[in-house]
Amino acid sequence: MYQKKKERLYISELLEDPAVTYPSYYLLSLSMAKNEILHTSLIALHSFDFTYYEIPKNHEDIFAMLHSGMFPIYKEKYLVGYFGNKMMYLESNGWKGMPSTEDIFKMENWLVC
């Protein structure tokens, strides 16, 4: 089966002096590596500039953001996306399936814009 080419998106390409330097890059598909909304979310996450983010009032705020193609932030540590009817979080090696734990249901763990 054909494996899609992945590209490293380095945080240093997005921010000159990030507040959070780990991970230093993300392994993404070519289309995701060029996604401006993802870039903006990564800049907010790595600069700790959550000016445009707030704690959601309910789960509908989170899903509205996911369905619009934006990326809510989980625990001020991960960007979350919604692909193929699955919630996924972004790690250095790419998107991973998000486990359904008790913490996922606590609104104070989420930031939406």
C-alpha positions as MATLAB code, in Angstrom:
seq = 'MYQKKKERLYISELLEDPAVTYPSYYLLSLSMAKNEILHTSLIALHSFDFTYYEIPKNHEDIFAMLHSGMFPIYKEKYLVGYFGNKMMYLESNGWKGMPSTEDIFKMENWLVC';
ca = [
       0.000    0.000    0.000;
       1.206    3.491   -0.854;
       2.385    5.508    2.158;
       1.741    9.248    1.923;
       4.832   11.412    2.252;
       5.242   13.122    5.602;
       7.099   16.356    6.260;
       8.667   17.800    9.404;
       7.246   21.152   10.438;
       9.793   22.752   12.768;
       8.544   25.130   15.449;
      11.563   27.339   14.751;
      10.063   27.972   11.283;
       6.918   29.376   12.907;
       8.355   31.154   15.960;
      11.693   32.800   16.527;
      11.764   32.284   20.318;
       9.116   29.754   21.430;
       8.156   29.580   25.121;
       7.664   25.811   24.765;
      10.382   24.146   22.719;
       9.225   20.534   22.977;
       8.460   19.011   20.621;
      10.728   20.888   18.265;
       8.924   19.547   15.182;
       5.757   17.758   14.108;
       5.584   15.055   11.439;
       2.646   15.976    9.180;
       1.185   15.266    5.774;
       2.067   17.812    3.114;
      -1.408   19.376    3.226;
      -1.367   19.648    7.043;
       2.136   21.141    6.974;
       0.744   23.961    4.798;
      -2.466   24.458    6.823;
      -2.481   28.098    8.053;
      -5.074   27.405   10.768;
      -2.818   24.674   12.149;
       0.162   27.069   12.036;
      -1.785   29.696   14.005;
      -2.806   27.119   16.609;
       0.762   25.827   16.938;
       2.050   29.377   17.385;
      -0.493   29.966   20.173;
       0.452   26.656   21.822;
       4.215   27.167   21.647;
       4.153   30.849   22.587;
       1.596   30.286   25.391;
      -0.408   33.148   23.894;
      -3.995   32.054   24.525;
      -5.444   35.557   24.070;
      -8.096   34.346   21.621;
      -8.867   31.140   23.518;
     -11.260   30.519   26.399;
     -12.582   27.614   28.431;
     -15.634   26.199   26.612;
     -19.060   26.518   28.201;
     -20.006   22.985   27.126;
     -18.926   20.172   24.828;
     -20.801   21.730   21.897;
     -18.218   24.547   21.783;
     -15.456   21.966   21.330;
     -17.281   20.079   18.578;
     -18.263   23.279   16.789;
     -14.595   24.201   16.607;
     -13.601   20.706   15.445;
     -16.286   20.609   12.742;
     -15.221   24.021   11.434;
     -11.689   22.696   10.793;
     -10.079   24.495   13.705;
      -7.978   22.974   16.475;
      -8.961   23.276   20.145;
      -6.176   22.949   22.703;
      -6.246   20.199   25.338;
      -4.505   20.718   28.698;
      -2.460   23.591   27.185;
      -0.317   20.847   25.687;
      -1.958   19.282   22.620;
      -3.825   20.444   19.546;
      -6.882   18.306   18.864;
      -8.331   17.594   15.427;
     -11.266   15.613   14.122;
     -10.444   13.243   11.249;
     -12.396   10.244    9.974;
     -14.932   10.503   12.804;
     -12.140   10.302   15.386;
     -10.748   12.882   17.782;
      -6.977   12.957   17.462;
      -4.231   14.866   19.230;
      -0.989   16.077   17.676;
       2.326   14.703   18.910;
       5.783   15.017   17.421;
       5.304   11.865   15.319;
       1.940   12.997   13.978;
      -1.735   12.584   14.834;
      -2.668    9.935   17.430;
      -6.097    8.644   18.451;
      -7.345   10.390   21.578;
      -8.133    7.972   24.408;
     -11.455    8.498   26.151;
     -10.521    9.126   29.776;
     -12.311   10.966   32.563;
     -10.141   14.059   31.995;
     -11.459   14.485   28.456;
     -14.900   15.352   29.881;
     -13.660   18.172   32.140;
     -14.251   21.498   30.397;
     -11.381   23.200   32.275;
      -8.921   20.996   30.347;
      -9.962   22.555   27.020;
      -9.364   25.883   25.287;
     -11.466   26.981   22.323;
     -11.602   30.171   20.262;
];
